[in-house]
């Protein structure tokens, strides 16, 4: 007996397309309690795509909501960078995510071993460990496919991945090591900056979304920004 295949009504197809473009978040994710970062310096709300998404502007909401870190101490702000009343040294120092910023004294972040020289005072997330993650609320101008670049350092390589609204939008992404054995200063292996261009491609819906960056393997990475550009 022949099976009959009923045509899908145009209205149903249209609703499915609209649902996809609006994002496919689970009911639990729609109840997400994190909020876009803002402070006395940054008032921008959700970070804009196309554009650069600053990792250090991860969401407000705390451990288990906006991020997961393996310890509750910020190893950068307030520790490596002593609390001295300045914005950069005390940036988010009471949160568990480890943050710091690029420095030009003693050629810390502007050494001849950089593949790309970052701007002085560039905030970044560091001391990364597999299993850690953080959320970034973004506002996407147009639905579509975007290529992603990354400003980072990694003294031994590793992998990261990205989720969009609680669902994976990339496979694990290989991060190339920036180690350079010609550098005679051992600790500076954590400060050889590079930009990986066309790191991955992601499909994003129009409007507000929450991206989650996962540290999958390797760790020991400094992550400054992700730049999203419409795929040509």
N, C-alpha and C positions, 0 to 999 in steps of 0.2 A: 504494500500500500504506500502510495506516495505521500510524503510529508508536505504540508503546506506551510510556507513561510509568509507570515503576514508582514506587510510593509510597515516600517516605523513611521508614525505620524510626524510630519514636519515639525510640529510644535514640540514634540518630545526631543527630537534631535537638537532643536534650538535651545531648549532648556539645559540639555547636557553640555552643550558648548559653553553656555553662560556659566554653568556651575564650574566647569574646568577653568575658565578664565578668571573666575572669582577666587580660585584656590580650592584645595581639597583637604582642608583641615578637618581633623576628627572633632567630635563634640567636646572632648576633653581639652583639645588644643584651643578651641574657640573660647574657653574659659581661662586662658592663660592670664596670670596675674602680674607678669612683668610689665615694665613701662619703659619707653624710650629714655635714654640718658639725657640729663640736662644738669647744668651747674651754673656757677656765676660767670663762667667764660663761654660755655657752649649752650646756646639756647635753641638749637635747630630742630629739636624733636626727632621724629624718625629720619634716619639718614637716607639721602636721595640716591636713587638708581634711575638713569645712568649716573655714575660718579664714583668717588672714593668713599668707601665705608671704613671708618676708623675702628680698629679692633678694641682699643681702650675705651671707646664709648659703648661698650656692651651694656645691656639693659640693667635698669634698677629692679630690685626684687629680692636679691640675696641668694644665698646658697640653696640649691635644689629647685629654685624658680628661674632665676636669670642666669645662673651658672652652676657648675660643680667644680670645685677645686679639692685637691687631696689634703690640704690643710687650711686652717682658718686664718693664717698669717699672710699678709702681703709682704713678700720677701724683697720687694723693690722699694715702693713708697714707704717711708718711715723707718726703713732698716738699711738697705744699701744706700738709699738717699735719705739722710737723716732729716727728721722732722724739724724744720727751721722756719716755718711760717710761709714758705714760698709755695706757689701753686703746683709746680712740677714735682717738687720733693714730697709733697703731701697729697698728691693726686690719688684719691680713693684709697687712702692708706688703711682705713678701717674695714676693708672688704677682703675676702679671701683670694681673689684673683690677683696674681703678681704683675704689677705694672711698673714700668720705668720709662726713661726717655733718653734720646740720643744726646751725647756730649762730645764736644770737640776738644776739650782740654786733654792733654797727654795722648792725643790721637786715639781716643777710645773708639769713636764711631766714624772717624774720618781718616782712617789709616790707608796706606797705599795698597792694602790687601782687600779693600772693598771692591766688589764688582760694580756696585752702584753706590754713590755717596748719598746718604739720606740727609734731609734738612736737620739742622741743629734744633733740639727741643722736640723732636718727633716722639710722641707717646707710642708705647707698644706694650703688648702682653708677652711676658717671658716666663722662664722657669717651668715650662710646660711639661706635663707628665701624661702618658697614655691613660685614657679614661676621663680626662677633664674635658669640659665643654663650656661654651658661653653663647648667649643669645644676642642677636642684633636686630632690632626692629627697623625696618626699612620701608620707604615709600617708592613704589615702582611706577614710573611715568607711563610706560606702555607694556602690555603683555608681550612676551616673546622670548627669544633665545639670546642670552648674554654670554660673552666671553669674560673670563676673570683673570686678572693679574694679581700678583701678591708681592708686597715688599716684606722681606723677612731675613733672618739669619738662621742657620742650622749647622751645628758643629759636627753632626753625624748623620744627617738625613732623617727621614721618617715619613709618615703618612697622616693626612688629615681627611676629613669628609665634611660635606655640607648637607643639612636638612633644610627644607622649606616648609614652614607650618607643620612641623612634627613628622614629616615624611622625607625619606632620603631623596635628594635631588642630584647627588653624584655618587659614584663608586669611590672607594678610597683613592686619594690623590697622592702620588709620590712627590715628596719634597726633596729636591737635590741638595746635598750637603754643600755648605760654603766653606768647609775646612780648607785651609791653605797651609801646608807644612813649611812653607818658606817664612812664615811669620815667626819671629823668635820669641814673641811674648805669648805664653800659653793661654792666659785667660782671654786674650783677644780672639780666640777661635769662636767665641760666642758673639762676636761683633763684626763679622765680615758680611756686609749687607749686599743683598742681591734682589732683583725683581725677576720673578718667573712670569713671563708673558704667556698668554693663552694657556694658563694653568689648567682650566677646565671650562666646560660650558654648562649653563644652567638655564632651565625654562622657568620663567617667573610670571605669575599673574599680575595684572594691573592692580595698583592700590597698595594697602598696607599688608606686609607679610613679616614673619619672624624667621630669620635665618639662624641656624644653629651650627657653629663650627666645633667639630669634634677632633680632639687629638687622638689618633688611632694607634700609631706606633712611633717609636723613636724618642719623642720628646726633645728637650733641650733646644727648642725653637723660640725665636723672638718674632712675633707677628705684629706688623705695624698697620697695614691696610690691605683691603681687597678693592680692586677697581673693576667695576662692571661697565662693559661697553656693549651696545647692541651688535649682534653678530651681523657682519655685512651680508 
